[in-house]
Amino acid sequence: MDIGIDPVTSEPFAAVVLAAGESRRMGEPKQLLEWAGRTFIEQIAATLSQSPLDEIVVVLGHRADEVRAVLERGGFLAAGRAPSLKTVYNEGYREGMLTSLQCGIAALNPQTRAVYIVLVDHPQMKAATLARLRQAMEQSGKGIVVPSHDMRRGHPLLIDLRRYRAEIMALDGAPGLQKVLRAHPDDILHVVFDDPDVLADLDTPDDYRKATGKT
């Protein structure tokens, strides 16, 4: 599928998928919920696999063995697959999402230029969205690129690790990544999308029913 971007360059781009949480508001693991004939985690892995990335890191925690088994059965962990996908286990996942982000970034190639921060409750994510965010970063020179719709920030974020790796890894507790965004407003580019799906994250059973039409 042509998503309007040149093949992977010598500057690696990667994705970190935050899939370690306990899904307390949903009441069951969001990673394993059904979406369009796949689980959430499979759908996200499939979308990322359509993009010119160098590596994908999925951060696991709650029910990690089950989530990893789903990815393995789906062929996403196969040797030689491009882009490569690997899982890492965050022992501190109960301490919050920031620990999973730091765990995922620590597992990336240290030469990685930029990383998409992908939420596991965003199966609506599209490869074309990723391509447009990357193009915006490369053309603008900004270090933080954020999709937006209706004047609201969406997902996923794309962050230049050459500028922000050390700062992210030094964060400790609340407000997490928001501290970086607040510290560098002039380095943020908001890319406006007509598609409201960039805002969608499915936190509750009601969110899930509305998004899927399930009753």
Contacts in CASP RR format, 6 or more apart in sequence:
PFRMAT RR
TARGET T0000
AUTHOR 0000-0000-0000
METHOD contacts of the structure
MODEL  1
MDIGIDPVTSEPFAAVVLAAGESRRMGEPKQLLEWAGRTFIEQIAATLSQ
SPLDEIVVVLGHRADEVRAVLERGGFLAAGRAPSLKTVYNEGYREGMLTS
LQCGIAALNPQTRAVYIVLVDHPQMKAATLARLRQAMEQSGKGIVVPSHD
MRRGHPLLIDLRRYRAEIMALDGAPGLQKVLRAHPDDILHVVFDDPDVLA
DLDTPDDYRKATGKT
1 50 0 8 1.000
1 127 0 8 1.000
3 50 0 8 1.000
3 51 0 8 1.000
3 52 0 8 1.000
3 127 0 8 1.000
3 128 0 8 1.000
3 130 0 8 1.000
3 131 0 8 1.000
4 131 0 8 1.000
4 135 0 8 1.000
5 52 0 8 1.000
5 131 0 8 1.000
5 134 0 8 1.000
5 135 0 8 1.000
6 52 0 8 1.000
7 52 0 8 1.000
8 52 0 8 1.000
8 53 0 8 1.000
8 54 0 8 1.000
11 113 0 8 1.000
11 114 0 8 1.000
12 54 0 8 1.000
12 55 0 8 1.000
12 109 0 8 1.000
12 111 0 8 1.000
12 112 0 8 1.000
12 113 0 8 1.000
13 52 0 8 1.000
13 53 0 8 1.000
13 54 0 8 1.000
13 112 0 8 1.000
13 113 0 8 1.000
13 114 0 8 1.000
13 115 0 8 1.000
13 116 0 8 1.000
13 134 0 8 1.000
14 53 0 8 1.000
14 54 0 8 1.000
14 55 0 8 1.000
14 56 0 8 1.000
14 57 0 8 1.000
14 108 0 8 1.000
14 109 0 8 1.000
14 112 0 8 1.000
14 114 0 8 1.000
14 115 0 8 1.000
14 116 0 8 1.000
15 48 0 8 1.000
15 51 0 8 1.000
15 53 0 8 1.000
15 55 0 8 1.000
15 56 0 8 1.000
15 57 0 8 1.000
15 115 0 8 1.000
15 116 0 8 1.000
15 117 0 8 1.000
15 118 0 8 1.000
15 156 0 8 1.000
16 57 0 8 1.000
16 59 0 8 1.000
16 101 0 8 1.000
16 104 0 8 1.000
16 105 0 8 1.000
16 108 0 8 1.000
16 115 0 8 1.000
16 116 0 8 1.000
16 117 0 8 1.000
16 118 0 8 1.000
17 41 0 8 1.000
17 44 0 8 1.000
17 45 0 8 1.000
17 48 0 8 1.000
17 56 0 8 1.000
17 57 0 8 1.000
17 58 0 8 1.000
17 59 0 8 1.000
17 118 0 8 1.000
17 119 0 8 1.000
17 120 0 8 1.000
18 59 0 8 1.000
18 97 0 8 1.000
18 100 0 8 1.000
18 101 0 8 1.000
18 117 0 8 1.000
18 118 0 8 1.000
18 119 0 8 1.000
18 120 0 8 1.000
19 31 0 8 1.000
19 41 0 8 1.000
19 58 0 8 1.000
19 59 0 8 1.000
19 60 0 8 1.000
19 61 0 8 1.000
19 67 0 8 1.000
19 120 0 8 1.000
20 59 0 8 1.000
20 60 0 8 1.000
20 61 0 8 1.000
20 62 0 8 1.000
20 64 0 8 1.000
20 90 0 8 1.000
20 93 0 8 1.000
20 100 0 8 1.000
20 103 0 8 1.000
21 61 0 8 1.000
21 62 0 8 1.000
21 93 0 8 1.000
21 96 0 8 1.000
21 97 0 8 1.000
21 100 0 8 1.000
21 120 0 8 1.000
22 29 0 8 1.000
22 62 0 8 1.000
22 93 0 8 1.000
22 94 0 8 1.000
23 29 0 8 1.000
23 30 0 8 1.000
23 31 0 8 1.000
23 62 0 8 1.000
25 203 0 8 1.000
25 204 0 8 1.000
26 33 0 8 1.000
26 121 0 8 1.000
26 202 0 8 1.000
26 203 0 8 1.000
26 204 0 8 1.000
26 205 0 8 1.000
26 208 0 8 1.000
27 205 0 8 1.000
29 62 0 8 1.000
29 63 0 8 1.000
29 66 0 8 1.000
29 67 0 8 1.000
30 40 0 8 1.000
30 120 0 8 1.000
30 121 0 8 1.000
30 202 0 8 1.000
31 39 0 8 1.000
31 40 0 8 1.000
31 41 0 8 1.000
31 62 0 8 1.000
31 63 0 8 1.000
31 67 0 8 1.000
31 70 0 8 1.000
31 120 0 8 1.000
32 39 0 8 1.000
32 40 0 8 1.000
32 41 0 8 1.000
32 63 0 8 1.000
32 66 0 8 1.000
32 67 0 8 1.000
32 70 0 8 1.000
33 39 0 8 1.000
33 40 0 8 1.000
33 202 0 8 1.000
33 208 0 8 1.000
34 212 0 8 1.000
35 43 0 8 1.000
35 123 0 8 1.000
35 212 0 8 1.000
36 43 0 8 1.000
36 123 0 8 1.000
38 46 0 8 1.000
39 70 0 8 1.000
40 120 0 8 1.000
40 121 0 8 1.000
40 123 0 8 1.000
40 202 0 8 1.000
41 58 0 8 1.000
41 67 0 8 1.000
41 70 0 8 1.000
41 71 0 8 1.000
41 120 0 8 1.000
42 70 0 8 1.000
42 71 0 8 1.000
42 74 0 8 1.000
42 76 0 8 1.000
43 123 0 8 1.000
44 118 0 8 1.000
44 120 0 8 1.000
44 122 0 8 1.000
44 123 0 8 1.000
44 125 0 8 1.000
45 56 0 8 1.000
45 58 0 8 1.000
45 71 0 8 1.000
45 76 0 8 1.000
45 85 0 8 1.000
46 76 0 8 1.000
47 125 0 8 1.000
47 126 0 8 1.000
47 127 0 8 1.000
47 130 0 8 1.000
48 56 0 8 1.000
48 83 0 8 1.000
48 85 0 8 1.000
48 116 0 8 1.000
48 118 0 8 1.000
48 127 0 8 1.000
48 130 0 8 1.000
49 56 0 8 1.000
49 76 0 8 1.000
49 81 0 8 1.000
49 83 0 8 1.000
49 85 0 8 1.000
50 127 0 8 1.000
51 83 0 8 1.000
51 127 0 8 1.000
51 130 0 8 1.000
51 131 0 8 1.000
52 83 0 8 1.000
53 83 0 8 1.000
53 116 0 8 1.000
54 83 0 8 1.000
54 84 0 8 1.000
54 109 0 8 1.000
54 112 0 8 1.000
55 83 0 8 1.000
55 84 0 8 1.000
55 85 0 8 1.000
55 86 0 8 1.000
55 108 0 8 1.000
55 109 0 8 1.000
55 112 0 8 1.000
56 83 0 8 1.000
56 84 0 8 1.000
56 85 0 8 1.000
56 86 0 8 1.000
57 85 0 8 1.000
57 86 0 8 1.000
57 87 0 8 1.000
57 88 0 8 1.000
57 104 0 8 1.000
57 107 0 8 1.000
57 108 0 8 1.000
58 67 0 8 1.000
58 71 0 8 1.000
58 85 0 8 1.000
58 86 0 8 1.000
58 87 0 8 1.000
58 88 0 8 1.000
59 87 0 8 1.000
59 88 0 8 1.000
59 89 0 8 1.000
59 90 0 8 1.000
59 93 0 8 1.000
59 100 0 8 1.000
59 101 0 8 1.000
59 103 0 8 1.000
59 104 0 8 1.000
59 107 0 8 1.000
60 67 0 8 1.000
60 68 0 8 1.000
60 87 0 8 1.000
60 88 0 8 1.000
60 89 0 8 1.000
60 90 0 8 1.000
60 93 0 8 1.000
61 67 0 8 1.000
61 89 0 8 1.000
61 90 0 8 1.000
61 93 0 8 1.000
61 100 0 8 1.000
62 93 0 8 1.000
64 87 0 8 1.000
64 89 0 8 1.000
67 87 0 8 1.000
68 77 0 8 1.000
68 87 0 8 1.000
71 77 0 8 1.000
71 85 0 8 1.000
71 87 0 8 1.000
75 81 0 8 1.000
76 85 0 8 1.000
77 85 0 8 1.000
77 86 0 8 1.000
77 87 0 8 1.000
86 107 0 8 1.000
88 103 0 8 1.000
88 104 0 8 1.000
88 107 0 8 1.000
90 99 0 8 1.000
90 100 0 8 1.000
90 103 0 8 1.000
90 104 0 8 1.000
92 99 0 8 1.000
92 103 0 8 1.000
93 99 0 8 1.000
93 100 0 8 1.000
98 171 0 8 1.000
98 173 0 8 1.000
98 176 0 8 1.000
98 177 0 8 1.000
101 117 0 8 1.000
101 168 0 8 1.000
101 177 0 8 1.000
102 168 0 8 1.000
102 169 0 8 1.000
102 171 0 8 1.000
105 115 0 8 1.000
105 161 0 8 1.000
105 165 0 8 1.000
105 168 0 8 1.000
105 169 0 8 1.000
106 169 0 8 1.000
108 115 0 8 1.000
108 161 0 8 1.000
112 161 0 8 1.000
113 160 0 8 1.000
113 161 0 8 1.000
113 162 0 8 1.000
114 134 0 8 1.000
114 137 0 8 1.000
114 143 0 8 1.000
114 158 0 8 1.000
114 159 0 8 1.000
114 160 0 8 1.000
114 161 0 8 1.000
114 162 0 8 1.000
115 158 0 8 1.000
115 159 0 8 1.000
115 161 0 8 1.000
116 130 0 8 1.000
116 133 0 8 1.000
116 156 0 8 1.000
116 157 0 8 1.000
116 158 0 8 1.000
117 155 0 8 1.000
117 156 0 8 1.000
117 157 0 8 1.000
117 158 0 8 1.000
117 159 0 8 1.000
117 177 0 8 1.000
118 125 0 8 1.000
118 155 0 8 1.000
118 156 0 8 1.000
119 155 0 8 1.000
119 156 0 8 1.000
119 201 0 8 1.000
121 201 0 8 1.000
121 202 0 8 1.000
121 203 0 8 1.000
122 155 0 8 1.000
122 156 0 8 1.000
122 200 0 8 1.000
122 201 0 8 1.000
122 202 0 8 1.000
123 202 0 8 1.000
124 197 0 8 1.000
124 200 0 8 1.000
124 211 0 8 1.000
125 155 0 8 1.000
125 156 0 8 1.000
125 197 0 8 1.000
126 195 0 8 1.000
126 197 0 8 1.000
129 147 0 8 1.000
129 156 0 8 1.000
129 193 0 8 1.000
129 195 0 8 1.000
129 198 0 8 1.000
130 156 0 8 1.000
130 158 0 8 1.000
132 147 0 8 1.000
132 191 0 8 1.000
132 193 0 8 1.000
133 145 0 8 1.000
133 147 0 8 1.000
133 156 0 8 1.000
133 158 0 8 1.000
133 191 0 8 1.000
134 145 0 8 1.000
134 158 0 8 1.000
136 142 0 8 1.000
136 145 0 8 1.000
136 189 0 8 1.000
136 191 0 8 1.000
137 143 0 8 1.000
137 145 0 8 1.000
137 158 0 8 1.000
137 160 0 8 1.000
137 189 0 8 1.000
140 189 0 8 1.000
142 160 0 8 1.000
142 187 0 8 1.000
142 188 0 8 1.000
142 189 0 8 1.000
143 159 0 8 1.000
143 160 0 8 1.000
143 163 0 8 1.000
143 164 0 8 1.000
143 184 0 8 1.000
143 187 0 8 1.000
143 188 0 8 1.000
143 189 0 8 1.000
144 157 0 8 1.000
144 158 0 8 1.000
144 159 0 8 1.000
144 160 0 8 1.000
144 164 0 8 1.000
144 180 0 8 1.000
144 181 0 8 1.000
144 184 0 8 1.000
144 187 0 8 1.000
144 188 0 8 1.000
144 189 0 8 1.000
145 157 0 8 1.000
145 158 0 8 1.000
145 159 0 8 1.000
145 188 0 8 1.000
145 189 0 8 1.000
145 191 0 8 1.000
146 153 0 8 1.000
146 154 0 8 1.000
146 157 0 8 1.000
146 158 0 8 1.000
146 188 0 8 1.000
146 189 0 8 1.000
146 190 0 8 1.000
146 191 0 8 1.000
147 153 0 8 1.000
147 154 0 8 1.000
147 155 0 8 1.000
147 156 0 8 1.000
147 190 0 8 1.000
147 191 0 8 1.000
147 193 0 8 1.000
147 198 0 8 1.000
148 154 0 8 1.000
148 190 0 8 1.000
148 191 0 8 1.000
148 192 0 8 1.000
148 193 0 8 1.000
148 198 0 8 1.000
149 192 0 8 1.000
149 193 0 8 1.000
149 194 0 8 1.000
149 195 0 8 1.000
149 196 0 8 1.000
149 198 0 8 1.000
149 199 0 8 1.000
150 196 0 8 1.000
150 199 0 8 1.000
152 199 0 8 1.000
153 190 0 8 1.000
154 198 0 8 1.000
154 199 0 8 1.000
155 198 0 8 1.000
155 199 0 8 1.000
155 201 0 8 1.000
157 177 0 8 1.000
159 168 0 8 1.000
159 180 0 8 1.000
161 168 0 8 1.000
163 187 0 8 1.000
164 180 0 8 1.000
164 184 0 8 1.000
167 180 0 8 1.000
167 183 0 8 1.000
168 177 0 8 1.000
168 180 0 8 1.000
171 177 0 8 1.000
171 179 0 8 1.000
171 180 0 8 1.000
175 182 0 8 1.000
181 188 0 8 1.000
200 211 0 8 1.000
201 207 0 8 1.000
202 208 0 8 1.000
202 211 0 8 1.000
208 214 0 8 1.000
209 215 0 8 1.000
END
